[in-house]
């Protein structure tokens, strides 16, 4: 219940600057690191990530392979706020795909993702279960598909608090994972073949 209350108050809190930190990257990405997916391989060059300062957006062109953009500060309990939209393609069957992450390890071997795709926002990932990394996927438990069509902005608030990770999509909680064994980690964004924009990237430690 406390997590839900925090999510509902997130917008008002940001307006007041109450505990929020803007982590939007600078042009040199000095506080961010590109991580290959799967981990351990060189990231593709040149980078597909760029900052559009005039528009206030972080853009991934979606043309440079599969990688993750990780913020370099590790957090324990926090709310991670991100707004995003895909660039709409003429192909109505385009399988837009990307993600927002919380409590990852440094190289992305352990990850907890809020999926961004037309079939909904939901949590899945690779995380330790009794010390052994296993895949979980909460799409079947997603309360409803609240993701807007490509070309429209969506808001994700991911909260990590204790053993619980919560995903709120456009103002409503849709998924909770309650078994995380990872007490802290990194936030990150994903590129997976489609042009996507991000804005208002910020965190609030709890």
ABEGO torsion letter per residue (X at the ends): XAAAAAAAAAAAAAAAGBGBBBABBBAAGAABBBBBOBBGBBBBOBBABBBBAAAGBBBBAGAAEBBBBBBABBBBBBBBBBBBBBBBBABAABBBBBBBBBGBBAAGABBBBBBBBAAEBBBBEBBBBGGBBBBBBAAAABABBABBBBGBBBBBBBBBBEABBBBBBGGBBABBBAABABABEBBBBBBBGBBBBBBGBBBBBX
